[in-house]
């Protein structure tokens, strides 16, 4: 997802998205450990999405636009 997409979400939607992304990351890490993960870049993508979501959340706390 792009940062602009995260910025369009409400706080509740953003929190829900973070929760879902963390859940997805957990499942991807589990698959990677067992050897079932075909595309390792998925883990990288999800981690970046989580970071983007946290960045938007922090911007809102600080009042940055």
MOVENDA-V774810 format. One record per backbone hydrogen bond with DSSP energy under -1.0 kcal/mol. NH is the residue of the N-H (numbers start at 1). CO is the residue of the C=O. Records with the same first field share a line. If there is no record, write none. Layout:
# MOVENDA-V774810
NH=CO / CO
This chain:
# MOVENDA-V774810
6=2
7=3
8=4
9=6
14=10
15=11
16=12
17=13
18=14
19=15
20=16
21=17
22=18
23=19
24=20
25=21
26=22
27=23
28=24
29=25
30=26
31=27
32=28
33=29
34=30
35=31
36=31
42=39
45=41
46=42
47=43
48=44
49=45
50=46
51=47
52=48
53=49
54=50
55=51
56=52
57=53
58=54
59=55
60=56
61=57
62=58
63=59
64=59
